[in-house]
Amino acid sequence: MTEVLHPEETVTTFVLIRHGHTAQTEGGLLYNDHEAQLTPVGRQQARMAAEWLPCESPDVLLTSGALRVRETA
């Protein structure tokens, strides 16, 4: 008789991606401006994340309503 110590489970993986650079983040500032837009560097960071993310095969993508976050997503 074989006892199963750990039954097969579904593994849940969370991938956290921060929004790309904005003028404020490049200046080292903390801020809460929901309308802050990505800089060209931030848009490039978002493109790089977009190329990488399909390798992770995400089932769900969640974002906040902030413009910089939606632009990154």
Secondary structure, DSSP 8 states (H G I E B T S, - for coil): ----SS---------------BHHHHTT-----TT--B-HHHHHHHHHHHHHGGGG--S-----S-HHHHHH-
